[in-house]
Amino acid sequence: MSPIAIVLVIVMGYIIGSVPNAYLVAQTKGVNIFKVGSGNMGANNVARACGIQYGALVWVLDGLKGILAVVLARWMLPGYEAVASMLGAVAVVAGHNWSVLATLITGKIRGGKGAATASGTLILLAPTLMVAVVLALATAIVLITRYVSLGGLTAMALSALAFAGLALFGSLEPIYSLYLLIALMVFVRHRTNIVNLLQGRERRLGERT
């Protein structure tokens, strides 16, 4: 496994993650997503500022970033699927959360919160049953509470614990426990949401900015 190939996988994943889909979609409505609502480069902020259909589009596009990064990483590191998958997954979420392209646009270190992009990686990395259970539970939480952040955080926590458990007991290669780092990045970017949830100030799905 070439060190150069490893670096290329990481750089590739980071650049893919940096693509500011939320900014691009919101611009079609004449909205600068960095200057409305939470200022976050994510589907939830777009949904509040532009409408749920635009937020859904951003969620899909951000999820596709995660899928693309993992697929390309596996192609670039043939024979090392587990290592490639995790490098691509970590890099793409880092790129989304701390986007160099968003930083160039705004002049500040900006990015999204990683839940949608992480969900894209989850689809390719996790066993089918695990994906179905995690996504079903997250969807149920959002539908019942209308807190998108709570659904996303729950999905990330369950995914990280499941990966760690499967890696510990030998069902997956040990490197898959690195998904804990992805969950940590998502939680770090959601720290304001976590405080708002605890204090009852988090805005619900459908509430406009």
C-alpha positions in Angstrom: 0.0 0.0 0.0 1.7 3.1 -1.3 2.0 6.1 1.1 1.4 8.4 -1.8 -1.9 6.5 -2.6 -2.9 6.9 1.1 -2.3 10.7 0.9 -4.2 10.9 -2.3 -7.2 9.1 -0.9 -7.3 11.5 2.1 -6.9 14.6 -0.1 -9.5 13.3 -2.5 -12.0 12.6 0.3 -11.4 15.9 1.9 -12.0 17.9 -1.3 -15.2 16.0 -2.1 -16.4 16.7 1.4 -15.6 20.4 1.0 -18.0 20.9 -1.9 -20.6 23.3 -0.3 -23.9 21.8 -1.7 -26.0 23.8 0.8 -24.5 27.0 -0.4 -24.9 26.1 -4.1 -28.5 24.9 -3.7 -29.5 28.0 -1.6 -27.9 30.3 -4.2 -30.5 29.1 -6.7 -33.1 30.7 -4.5 -31.0 33.9 -4.1 -30.1 32.9 -0.5 -26.6 33.1 1.0 -26.9 30.2 3.4 -23.9 31.5 5.4 -25.8 34.6 6.3 -29.2 33.2 7.3 -30.4 31.2 10.3 -27.6 29.3 12.0 -25.3 30.1 9.1 -24.5 26.4 8.9 -23.7 24.8 5.6 -26.3 22.0 6.0 -29.6 20.6 4.9 -31.5 21.7 8.0 -30.5 25.3 7.6 -31.4 25.2 3.9 -34.8 23.6 4.7 -35.6 26.5 7.1 -34.4 29.2 4.8 -35.6 27.8 1.4 -38.1 25.1 2.0 -38.1 21.4 3.0 -37.7 20.2 -0.6 -34.4 22.2 -0.9 -33.2 20.8 2.4 -34.0 17.3 1.3 -32.0 17.9 -1.9 -29.0 19.1 0.1 -29.2 16.0 2.4 -29.2 13.7 -0.6 -26.3 15.5 -2.3 -24.3 15.6 1.0 -25.0 11.9 1.5 -23.7 11.2 -2.1 -20.4 12.9 -1.1 -19.9 10.2 1.5 -20.7 7.4 -0.9 -18.5 8.8 -3.7 -15.5 9.3 -1.4 -15.7 5.7 -0.2 -16.1 4.3 -3.7 -13.2 6.2 -5.1 -11.0 5.3 -2.0 -11.6 1.6 -2.6 -10.8 2.1 -6.3 -7.6 3.9 -5.5 -6.4 1.3 -2.9 -7.4 -2.0 -4.4 -7.0 -5.0 -2.1 -7.2 -2.8 1.0 -11.0 -2.2 1.1 -11.3 -1.7 4.9 -8.4 0.8 5.2 -9.5 2.6 2.0 -13.1 2.8 3.2 -12.3 4.3 6.6 -9.7 6.7 5.2 -12.2 8.0 2.6 -15.0 8.2 5.2 -13.1 10.1 7.8 -11.6 12.5 5.2 -14.9 13.3 3.5 -16.7 14.1 6.8 -13.7 16.2 7.9 -13.9 18.0 4.6 -17.6 18.7 5.0 -17.3 19.9 8.6 -14.3 22.1 7.9 -14.6 22.9 4.2 -11.7 24.7 2.5 -14.1 25.8 -0.3 -16.6 27.3 2.2 -13.7 29.0 3.9 -12.5 30.5 0.6 -16.1 31.8 0.0 -16.6 33.3 3.4 -13.1 34.1 4.5 -13.7 32.1 7.7 -13.4 28.4 8.6 -16.8 27.2 7.8 -18.6 23.9 7.1 -21.5 21.7 7.8 -22.2 19.3 10.7 -21.5 16.0 9.0 -24.6 13.9 9.7 -25.8 13.6 6.1 -22.3 13.0 4.7 -21.7 10.4 7.4 -24.9 8.7 6.6 -23.6 8.2 3.0 -20.5 6.5 4.3 -22.7 4.4 6.6 -24.6 2.9 3.7 -21.4 1.5 2.2 -19.5 0.6 5.3 -22.1 -1.1 7.6 -24.0 -4.4 7.3 -27.4 -4.0 5.6 -29.4 -4.8 8.8 -27.4 -2.2 10.8 -28.0 0.5 8.2 -31.7 -0.3 8.1 -32.1 -0.2 11.9 -30.0 3.0 12.4 -31.8 4.9 9.6 -35.2 3.7 10.6 -34.7 4.7 14.2 -33.2 8.1 13.2 -36.2 8.7 10.9 -38.7 7.8 13.6 -37.1 10.2 16.1 -37.2 13.0 13.6 -40.9 12.3 12.7 -41.9 12.0 16.4 -39.9 14.9 17.8 -39.3 17.0 14.7 -35.7 17.5 15.9 -33.5 16.7 13.0 -30.4 17.1 15.1 -31.5 14.6 17.6 -32.2 12.0 14.9 -28.8 12.6 13.4 -26.9 12.5 16.7 -28.7 9.3 17.7 -27.8 7.7 14.4 -24.2 8.6 14.8 -24.0 7.4 18.3 -25.6 4.0 17.5 -23.4 3.6 14.4 -20.2 4.3 16.2 -21.0 1.9 19.0 -22.1 -0.8 16.6 -19.0 -0.5 14.5 -16.8 -0.6 17.7 -18.7 -3.6 18.9 -18.5 -5.5 15.6 -14.8 -4.7 15.4 -14.2 -5.8 18.9 -15.8 -9.2 18.5 -14.3 -9.8 15.1 -17.2 -9.4 12.8 -15.5 -6.5 11.1 -11.8 -5.5 10.8 -10.5 -3.5 13.8 -10.0 -0.4 11.6 -13.8 0.0 11.4 -13.7 1.1 15.1 -12.3 4.4 13.6 -15.9 5.2 12.9 -15.9 6.5 16.5 -13.8 9.4 15.1 -16.5 10.2 12.5 -19.1 10.3 15.3 -16.9 12.5 17.4 -16.5 15.0 14.5 -20.3 15.1 14.1 -20.9 15.6 17.8 -18.3 18.4 18.0 -20.0 20.3 15.2 -23.4 19.8 16.8 -22.3 21.1 20.2 -24.6 24.1 20.0 -27.5 21.9 19.0 -26.8 19.7 22.0 -27.0 22.6 24.3 -30.2 23.9 22.7 -31.8 20.4 23.0 -30.9 20.2 26.7 -32.3 23.7 27.2 -35.4 23.2 25.1 -34.4 25.9 22.6 -33.7 23.7 19.5 -35.8 24.6 16.5 -37.9 21.9 15.0 -38.3 20.6 11.5 -40.4 23.0 9.4 -39.8 26.1 11.5 -38.5 28.9 9.2 -35.5 31.1 10.0 
